[in-house]
Each structure stands twice: as structure tokens, then as C-alpha cells.
Amino acid sequence: MSINTPELVLLDLDGTLVDSIPDLANSVNKMLVEFSIAEREINSIRNWVGNGVEKLLHRALTNDIDGAAESELFDSAFPRFMDIYKKNMCILSTCYPGVREGIDYLKGKNIKLGCVTNKSGQFVGPILEKLGLKDDMSIIVAGDTLAKKKPDPMPLLHAASVFEVDPKKSLMIGDSVSDVKAARAADFQIVCVSYGYNHGNDIRDTNPDAVVDSLADLPQLFH
């Protein structure tokens, strides 16, 4: 399916622009070891990412995607994880193939770009900076920037209002059902990447407007 060329494109971070699983998994397991809890498989951690750090930690502590850790354990583990991840957040993380080409294509069309992620704001800027993407983003909306995060439409609508762009002329690019739900609720177009983190489910099942294997494929979509 072709996509109407947007005036604004918002991009998710983890699983869309950046493969952050190696650093997340390393930090999760370092934290678990401190609490004498068994390390988790990287494939499990991959399926737990996408709903913010709180959800990730509940899942890691319980080894269950629907798990909820005891409050005392969570309250102790959370700050330890944040401290560990802050020191290890962009050692092994890399941009996915095609990200630079896709961003350069969008910039060449004079499309406004932003990053909308559920990741804590203290991590987003440094990761984008280290991977050479920060200067490409005219706005960054992190998981703790506003009162609500994806799948709520608030972050997308906030970005559109900042640039005074009609949501119908805007596009979200993401990798998970949260991105699709947020885009639909905000009246954005939605394109998903096939390679990201969607809790082990095929993103095509969420019926985005289009699916690409690489952001370098974006020129084939737009009309």
C-alpha cells in the first residue's frame, strides 16, 4: 500500500531506529544477579521490551510477560536497574540497517522528524546522540515527557500540535502494537518495520498501513 507523503514523521526508538536489546539484556541480567535471581534469556527480554522500563522490570523479575513483582522487590530493583543501564545504555546498541538512508530520504523531502518513545527521557537523548541521530530530530517525546505514553495518542498529538501539523498529514513509524494503537487513536498514518520488538507477534497482524523491512524502503511507499 502507498502512503500519502506526510508533513511530519515520528519514529519510535527501540526496535525501530535502534537495536537496543544487547544493552538492555546485559543491564537486566546484571541487576537480577545482584538480587540473586536467575539471568533471563535474551530472546525473552526481546519480547518484554516496548511498554516502558517499569513493565520490562516486572517481566524480568517474574520471568513472565504478564507478571507483577512484589512491590518491595520492585522498589529495590528499579533504581539499581536505572543506575546500571545508565552506565551501559549504548555500548552494544546499534542503528538498524537502512536507518540512516531512511532518515536522509525524509529530510530530503523537508519532512519534520521527531522521536516518540516509551523509554525514559534520561536515556533517549544520549542514545540518539551516540548513534548520530539526535540532530535529525526536531522533537523528542520520551515515556516520561507527558502524563501518558503510547499506546495513548497523547505523545503523537502533542508533537503534531508543536509543529501545527494536521494529524491526518502525519505518520508514525514503529515496530509494535503500541505504535499502531497510538497512531490509530491519533488519526496518524502508521508504517511498521518487520524486524522490531512486538512481544514475539507478527506486526502484520495489527494491520498497519504498510510494513517495511528497512527504512531505506520508504521511498517506495510514498506518493
N, C-alpha and C positions, 0 to 999 in steps of 0.2 A: 504493500500500500504506500502511496505517496503522501508526503506531509506538506502542508502549507508552510512556506518559508516563514519562520517566526521572527518577531522583533526582539524577543527575549528568550534565552535558553538557560535553564537552571539545571545543573548537573549534581548528581549525588556523588559522594566521595568514595567510601569503602565499597568495593565490588563493582564500581563503575569507572572511576578515574584511577583508583589505586588498589593494588592487591596488598592489603594490609594484614592479611591473616598470619604470615610468619611472625610479625612482631606482636600481634595480639595474642597468638597462641603461646609464644615464648613468655610473655608477661603474665598471662593467666596461669600458666604452669609454675612459674616462679612463685606466684602468690599462693597457689594451692600447696606447694611444698612447705611453705612457711607455716601453714595450718595443718600439716600432717594429713593432707588429703591427696589421694592419688591423682597423678597428672592425667589430663584428658587427651584423647586422640585429636590430631589437628583437623581431621575431617568432621569430627563432632563440633569442634569450635567453629569451623567454617559455617556450619548450619545454624549456629546460635547467634551469629552477627546480624545486625541490621535494625535492631529495635532500641539501640542505646546501650550504654555501658551497664546500667543497672540490670537490665534483662540479661545481658551477657553473663554477668557475675552470678545471678541467681541460677542460671542454667549450668554454669560451670561448677558452682558449689554443690549442686544437687545431681549433676550429670543427667539432667532431664530438661528438654526444651520447654516444658510446661512447669518446671519446678520453681519452688519458692523456698529459699534458705531461711533458717531460723533468724529472727531479727538480730539477735546478739552476734551471731556469726557474721551475718552480712555487714553489720555496722563496724565490725573489726576488719573485715576483708576489704571493704570498699576503699578506704583511704590507702591501704597497702598497695592494692592494685593500681590506683591512680599514681602513686609515687613511683612504682616500678615501671609502669607504662610511660610515664613522663620521661624517664631516662632511657627508654628503649623503643620509642614510638616510630622511629624512622631509620632503623638500621638495616633491615631486610626488606622493607616495603618498597615497591616499585610501581611506576605507571604501567598500565596495561599497554600492549602493542596497539598502535593506532590512535592513542590519546592525543599526542602532540599534533598529528595530522588533522584529526577532527577539530581540535580547538583552533588551529590555524585557519582551517576552512571557514569556521563560523566567524572568526574575527575578520577574515577577508570579505565576508558578506556584511560587515558592520552590524552584526547582531550583538546585543548586550549579553554578557555572560555572568553567571553567578553560581556559587556552590551552595547547595542546600542539603544539609546532612543532619542526622541524629547524633552525631559524635559530639562530645563535649568541646566547647569552644577553645579551651586551653590547648587542645591538640591540633585543631584544624589548621590554624594559621601556620604553625611551624612545619607541619607535614607538607602543606601546599608550597611553602617557601623552599623547603629542602628539595622537593621534586620539580621545582621550576614552574609551578602553576599559579602561584599566588598573584602575580602581577596580571594574569589573564582574567581574574575575577573582579568584577566591579562591585559585587556584594557577596558577603559570606553570612549565611544564616545557619548557625550551629544548633545542636539539640537543646541548648540552654539559653539561646538568644531571646526566645519568646516564651509565652506562657504554655504554648502547645507545640508539639513537633509532629512530623509525619507519623502516621497516615492522616493526621488532621491537615486540612488545607491551609491553615494559618501561615506557615512559613512561605508557601508559594504565593499566596495572595499579598503578603507583606512585601515580598520582593517586587511583584508586579506593580504595587502601589508606589513604591520608592521610585521606580522608573516611569511611572504613569503610562504603563503599557496595559492594554486590554488583555485579560487572561486568555481570551479566545485567540489572541495573536501570540501566545506564549507556549513554550514547550518545556516539559520536564524530561530529562534523560536519566534513567535509573536502572536498577537491577532487581528490585524486589516488589512484592505485593504492596508494601507500604508506599512506594513511589507511585504505583498505579492508582491506589485508593486516593492518595493526596491529590494527584493530578485530576482525576475524575471529579472529585469534590470541588476543586478549584476551577474547573472548566478549562484546564490546560490540555493541549495535546500531550501524548505520552509515548515515548520511544524507550524500549528496554534493550539492554545488552544481554546476550545469551550466556555470558561467562561468569556472571556475578554470584552474589550470595542471596539465595532465596529459600533458605531453610531446607534445601535439598529438593525443592519442587521446580518443575519446568515453568519458567516465567511466561511461556506462551499460553499457559492455562489461565492466566489472569486477563487475557485479551487486550494487551496494549495495542496502540495504533500501528506499531511496527516493531520488529525485533532485528537488531543488527549484531553481527559477530565481532565488529570492531567499529570504533568511532570514525575510522577512516572511510567507512561505508556511507557516512551521512550524505555526501553529495548525490548519491544515487536515489535518496529518498525525497529530497526537497523539490518542490516545483513552485 
